[in-house]
């Protein structure tokens, strides 16, 4: 039983066979899904490496626990205590290699429409060889000449790419909200419990949104300070109320009967999260209270023990990586690509209400499966590709730039460490605050677009 699985894994690593788990208890997996998960694992591995490079705690632990650490650093010409392998410059070089890896595959897979060609085979297999190529690309960044010029130019390229990735992420959030409502609303005609589920989730979402406003009003405002917090909390809360009323207004309901409060509920929660994150990222303010300089408008954990700060940083890092992976993996489905105007989805939608719809089927079930000692694989691209390979790699290319800029705190990189991911800087504050408004504008546009451009949205 072990031998066939080992042979299958060898064919996956060095050939075009689809990858699968050795355990036959695992549910069957589609080839297209497995391919995207493997690229996501590559992406996550390099991202974790970048976080390690920005952590002085890890650097100190390596120095204390690795024998002959100093001699090793001198042997690989990494400077004293391997200084060239840590810090923002090292992260820029590693992310440059990862970005080049995905950009190459983006150009390599342009106009691949048939999954049986040699380029499609390279995209879907040869994982060990591609892993070696990724490592070589990341290592090659440390041998680039004119380091100062490279870092200066690459910094601005990263900022531009990170901005476009953020736009894609926000557009996918809006598409997710509409898809959630459409999927559950389609089940109302068959079972009224779906209507109750819609009402319950909508109530929970708006309760979280209102609770977030109250929480930030208590902890992030002060009678004598934090004027920006008061202004932006009022603006963002008011805009969330406006889009909620707009979603259920009669003239919107006339053109979009499925428009309801679930979508603005999702948008409200995300906007409140971004607002909270922006307030947490703003430099701390001090006021004199009873003759003592006191820090105000901070998250309660930030004024507590060091372990509390690590909890907040860890939570923020997990949310960051989760959003990046979700955006990279779902931006290439047929429905999401149509929402991003990458491809035009002309086929009629046949919704089937289900609780877990985030990674819903893009294709029908296929009978052809690999059966054996391991996990069954459904070859769902026999008739052709079900997503754009080139766009898939392009999104990961932008995601590499976004992670690079986020891990190094955008333009405040010189003394930044991963443990200070949520510490204050004005650039991060304005980026996150602008993201709130862009998200609201995008959702508002999806509501009024059929009114502004009626011919474009005719069936």
C-alpha positions in Angstrom: 0.0 0.0 0.0 2.9 2.3 0.7 4.8 1.6 -2.5 2.0 2.7 -4.9 1.6 5.9 -2.9 5.3 6.6 -3.0 5.3 6.1 -6.8 2.4 8.5 -7.1 4.1 11.1 -5.1 7.3 10.7 -7.2 5.2 11.1 -10.4 3.7 14.3 -8.8 7.1 15.8 -7.8 8.9 14.9 -11.1 6.1 14.5 -13.6 2.8 15.9 -14.6 0.6 13.7 -12.4 -1.8 15.4 -10.0 -0.8 15.5 -6.3 -2.9 13.9 -3.6 -2.6 12.8 0.0 -1.6 9.2 0.7 -4.5 8.7 3.1 -7.5 7.2 1.2 -9.8 8.5 4.0 -9.4 12.0 2.6 -12.3 13.2 0.4 -11.7 13.4 -3.3 -10.0 16.5 -4.6 -10.2 18.2 -8.0 -7.0 18.5 -10.0 -7.5 22.3 -10.4 -8.0 22.7 -6.7 -5.0 20.6 -5.8 -2.8 22.7 -8.1 -3.9 26.0 -6.6 -3.4 24.6 -3.1 0.2 23.6 -3.9 1.0 27.1 -5.2 -0.6 28.5 -2.1 1.7 26.4 0.0 4.7 27.7 -1.8 3.5 31.2 -1.3 2.8 30.6 2.4 6.2 29.0 2.9 8.0 32.0 1.5 5.7 34.4 3.5 6.6 32.7 6.7 10.3 32.9 5.8 9.9 36.6 5.3 8.2 37.0 8.8 11.1 35.0 10.3 13.6 37.3 8.6 11.9 40.4 10.2 12.0 38.8 13.7 14.9 39.7 16.0 13.6 37.0 18.4 14.2 34.3 15.9 17.6 35.8 15.0 18.6 35.7 18.7 17.3 32.1 19.1 19.3 30.9 16.1 22.4 32.6 17.5 22.0 30.9 20.8 21.0 27.4 19.7 23.0 26.7 16.5 26.5 25.5 17.1 29.3 27.5 15.3 26.7 30.1 14.2 29.3 32.8 13.7 31.5 30.5 11.7 28.6 29.4 9.5 27.7 33.0 8.7 31.3 33.7 7.7 31.4 30.6 5.5 28.4 31.7 3.5 29.6 35.3 3.3 26.4 36.5 5.1 28.2 39.1 7.3 28.6 39.2 11.0 25.8 37.1 12.7 24.2 36.7 9.2 23.1 40.3 9.1 22.6 40.2 5.3 20.0 37.4 5.8 17.7 39.4 8.1 15.9 42.7 8.0 13.8 44.5 5.4 16.5 44.3 2.7 16.5 40.5 2.9 12.7 40.4 2.7 12.8 42.6 -0.4 15.3 40.2 -2.1 13.3 37.1 -1.2 10.0 38.6 -2.3 11.7 39.7 -5.5 12.6 36.1 -6.2 9.1 34.9 -5.4 7.6 37.6 -7.6 9.9 36.7 -10.5 8.8 33.1 -10.1 5.1 33.8 -10.4 5.6 36.5 -13.1 7.6 34.0 -15.2 4.7 31.4 -14.9 2.2 34.2 -15.7 3.9 34.8 -19.0 4.6 31.1 -19.6 0.9 30.2 -19.3 -0.6 33.0 -21.4 -3.4 31.8 -23.6 -3.3 28.2 -22.2 -6.8 27.0 -22.8 -6.2 23.2 -23.0 -5.0 21.3 -19.9 -3.4 18.6 -22.0 -0.6 20.7 -23.5 3.0 20.7 -22.3 2.7 24.2 -20.7 -0.4 23.1 -18.8 1.5 20.0 -17.7 4.3 22.1 -16.2 1.7 24.3 -14.5 -0.1 21.3 -12.9 2.9 19.1 -12.1 6.7 18.9 -11.6 6.4 20.3 -8.1 9.8 19.3 -6.8 11.5 21.0 -9.8 9.3 24.1 -9.4 10.2 24.2 -5.7 13.9 24.1 -6.6 13.3 26.9 -9.1 11.5 29.0 -6.4 14.4 28.5 -4.0 16.9 29.4 -6.7 14.9 32.6 -7.5 14.7 33.6 -3.8 18.4 32.9 -3.3 19.4 34.7 -6.5 18.0 38.0 -5.1 21.0 38.1 -2.7 23.4 38.3 -5.6 21.9 41.4 -7.3 24.4 44.2 -7.9 23.8 47.8 -6.9 21.8 46.9 -3.8 20.8 50.5 -2.8 19.5 51.2 -6.3 17.6 47.9 -6.4 16.0 48.5 -3.0 14.9 52.0 -3.9 13.3 51.0 -7.2 11.8 47.8 -6.0 10.2 49.6 -3.0 8.1 51.7 -5.3 7.2 48.8 -7.6 6.1 46.9 -4.5 3.9 49.8 -3.4 2.2 50.0 -6.8 1.7 46.2 -7.0 0.5 46.0 -3.4 -2.0 48.8 -4.1 -3.5 46.9 -7.1 -3.6 43.7 -5.0 -5.5 45.5 -2.3 -8.0 46.7 -4.9 -8.5 43.1 -6.1 -9.0 42.0 -2.5 -11.7 44.6 -1.9 -13.5 43.7 -5.2 -13.5 40.1 -4.2 -15.0 41.0 -0.8 -17.9 42.8 -2.6 -18.3 39.9 -4.9 -18.3 37.5 -1.9 -21.1 39.5 -0.2 -23.3 39.4 -3.3 -22.6 35.7 -3.9 -23.5 34.8 -0.3 -26.8 36.6 -0.5 -27.6 35.2 -4.0 -26.8 31.6 -2.9 -28.8 31.6 0.3 -31.7 33.5 -1.3 -31.9 30.9 -4.0 -32.9 28.4 -1.4 -35.8 30.4 0.0 -38.2 29.2 -2.7 -37.5 25.6 -1.6 -37.1 25.9 2.1 -38.1 28.8 4.3 -35.4 28.0 6.8 -32.9 29.7 4.4 -34.8 32.9 4.9 -34.4 32.4 8.7 -30.7 31.8 8.2 -30.4 35.0 6.1 -32.2 37.0 8.8 -30.1 35.5 11.6 -26.7 36.1 9.9 -27.7 39.6 8.9 -28.7 40.4 12.5 -25.4 39.0 13.8 -23.4 41.0 11.2 -25.0 44.3 12.1 -24.7 43.5 15.8 -21.0 43.0 15.4 -20.8 46.3 13.3 -22.7 48.3 15.9 -20.7 46.7 18.7 -17.4 47.6 16.9 -18.5 51.2 16.7 -19.3 51.3 20.4 -16.0 49.6 21.3 -14.0 52.0 19.2 -16.0 54.9 20.6 -15.0 53.9 24.1 -11.4 52.9 23.7 -10.2 54.9 20.6 -11.6 58.3 21.4 -10.8 60.8 24.2 -12.4 64.1 25.1 -9.1 65.9 24.8 -7.4 64.0 22.0 -7.8 61.6 19.0 -9.7 64.1 16.8 -9.0 62.1 13.6 -10.4 59.0 15.3 -13.7 60.8 16.1 -14.0 62.2 12.6 -13.3 58.9 10.8 -15.3 56.8 13.1 -18.3 59.0 12.5 -17.7 59.1 8.7 -17.3 55.4 8.3 -20.2 54.6 10.5 -22.4 57.0 8.6 -21.3 55.6 5.2 -22.2 52.1 6.4 -25.6 53.3 7.3 -26.1 55.0 4.0 -25.1 51.9 1.9 -27.4 49.8 4.0 -30.4 52.1 3.4 -29.4 52.3 -0.3 -29.4 48.5 -0.6 -33.1 48.2 0.5 -34.3 51.4 -1.2 -37.2 50.9 -3.7 -35.4 52.0 -6.8 -32.5 49.5 -6.1 -35.0 46.7 -5.2 -36.7 47.3 -8.6 -33.6 46.5 -10.6 -32.0 44.0 -8.1 -34.7 42.1 -6.3 -32.1 40.0 -4.4 -30.5 43.0 -2.9 -30.9 42.9 0.9 -29.2 43.7 4.1 -26.8 40.7 4.1 -24.4 42.4 1.7 -24.1 45.7 3.5 -23.8 43.7 6.8 -20.7 42.0 5.4 -19.3 45.3 4.1 -20.0 47.0 7.5 -18.1 44.3 9.5 -15.1 44.5 7.1 -15.1 48.3 7.1 -15.2 48.3 10.9 -12.3 45.8 11.0 -10.3 48.1 8.7 -11.2 51.1 10.8 -10.1 49.3 14.0 -6.9 48.2 12.3 -6.2 51.8 11.1 -6.7 53.2 14.6 -4.4 50.5 16.0 -1.8 51.4 13.3 -1.8 55.1 14.1 1.0 56.5 16.2 0.1 56.7 19.8 -1.1 60.0 21.3 -0.2 61.4 24.7 -2.2 63.7 26.9 -1.4 65.1 30.4 -3.8 63.7 32.9 -3.3 64.8 36.6 0.2 65.9 35.7 1.2 62.6 34.1 1.8 61.9 30.4 -0.8 59.2 29.6 -1.2 57.2 26.3 -4.7 57.4 25.1 -6.8 55.8 22.3 -5.0 52.5 22.3 -6.3 48.9 22.3 -6.5 47.6 25.9 -4.0 44.8 25.2 -1.4 47.3 24.0 -1.1 48.8 27.4 -0.8 45.4 29.1 1.9 42.7 29.3 4.2 41.8 26.5 2.3 38.5 26.0 -0.8 40.5 25.3 1.0 42.4 22.6 2.2 39.1 21.0 -1.4 37.9 20.9 -2.5 41.0 19.1 0.4 40.8 16.6 -0.2 37.1 16.0 -3.9 37.6 15.4 -3.2 40.5 12.9 -0.6 38.3 11.1 -3.0 35.4 10.8 -5.8 37.7 9.4 -3.3 39.2 7.0 -2.1 35.9 5.6 -5.7 34.5 5.5 -6.9 37.5 3.4 -4.0 37.2 1.0 -4.5 33.4 0.5 -8.3 33.8 0.1 -7.8 36.5 -2.5 -5.2 34.6 -4.5 -7.2 31.3 -4.5 -10.6 32.7 -5.2 -9.7 35.4 -7.7 -9.4 32.8 -10.5 -12.8 31.0 -10.2 -15.2 31.7 -13.1 -17.5 33.7 -11.0 -14.8 35.9 -9.4 -13.0 36.4 -12.7 -16.3 37.6 -14.2 -16.7 40.0 -11.3 -13.2 41.3 -11.8 -14.0 41.6 -15.6 -11.2 39.2 -16.4 -13.6 37.0 -18.4 -17.2 37.4 -19.3 -19.4 34.8 -17.8 -22.2 34.3 -20.3 -23.6 31.0 -19.0 -26.7 31.2 -16.9 -26.2 30.8 -13.2 -27.8 27.8 -11.5 -27.6 28.4 -7.8 -27.9 25.6 -5.3 -28.1 26.9 -1.7 -25.5 25.4 0.6 -23.9 26.5 3.9 -20.3 26.3 2.5 -20.3 28.0 -0.8 -17.0 30.0 -0.7 -15.1 27.5 -2.9 -18.2 26.3 -4.8 -17.9 24.1 -7.8 -16.8 25.8 -11.0 -17.6 22.6 -12.9 -19.8 19.6 -12.8 -18.7 16.3 -11.3 -16.5 14.1 -13.5 -16.5 10.3 -13.4 -12.8 10.0 -14.2 -10.9 9.5 -10.9 -7.6 8.1 -9.8 -8.3 5.3 -7.4 -5.7 3.5 -5.4 -4.1 3.5 -2.0 -4.3 7.3 -1.7 -6.7 10.1 -2.1 -8.9 10.1 -5.2 -8.3 12.9 -7.7 -11.0 14.2 -10.1 -9.5 15.4 -13.4 -11.9 18.3 -13.9 -10.0 19.9 -16.8 -10.3 17.2 -19.4 -12.4 19.4 -21.6 -10.3 22.5 -21.0 -9.0 24.8 -18.3 -11.6 26.1 -15.8 -9.6 29.1 -14.8 -7.0 31.4 -16.2 -3.6 30.1 -15.4 -1.9 33.3 -16.4 -4.2 35.5 -14.2 -3.8 33.0 -11.4 0.0 33.6 -11.3 -0.4 37.3 -11.9 -2.5 37.6 -8.7 0.1 35.7 -6.8 2.7 38.1 -8.3 0.8 41.0 -6.9 0.3 39.1 -3.6 4.0 38.7 -3.3 4.5 42.5 -3.5 1.6 43.1 -1.1 3.2 40.8 1.5 6.6 42.3 1.0 5.2 45.8 1.7 3.0 44.7 4.6 5.7 42.7 6.4 8.1 45.6 6.2 5.5 48.1 7.3 5.3 49.8 3.8 7.6 52.8 3.9 8.5 52.7 7.6 11.0 49.8 7.2 14.3 50.9 8.6 13.7 49.9 12.3 10.6 47.7 11.7 10.4 44.2 13.2 7.7 41.6 12.7 6.8 41.9 16.4 5.8 45.5 15.6 3.4 44.6 12.8 0.6 46.5 14.5 2.7 49.4 15.9 1.9 52.9 14.7 2.8 54.5 11.4 0.9 57.2 9.5 1.4 55.5 6.1 -0.3 52.3 7.2 -3.1 54.3 8.9 -3.9 56.2 5.7 -3.7 53.0 3.5 -6.2 51.2 5.7 -8.5 54.2 6.0 -8.5 54.7 2.2 -9.3 51.0 1.9 -12.4 51.5 3.9 -13.7 54.2 1.5 -12.7 52.2 -1.6 -14.6 49.2 -0.3 -17.7 51.3 0.3 -17.4 53.0 -3.1 -17.1 49.6 -4.9 -20.1 48.2 -3.2 -22.1 51.4 -3.8 -21.2 51.2 -7.5 -22.5 47.6 -7.7 -25.8 48.9 -6.5 -26.2 51.9 -8.7 -24.4 50.6 -11.8 -27.5 49.0 -13.3 -29.2 52.5 -13.1 -26.2 54.4 -14.5 -25.5 51.8 -17.3 -28.8 49.9 -17.9 -27.8 48.5 -21.3 -24.6 46.9 -20.0 -26.6 44.9 -17.4 -29.5 43.8 -19.5 -30.0 40.1 -19.6 
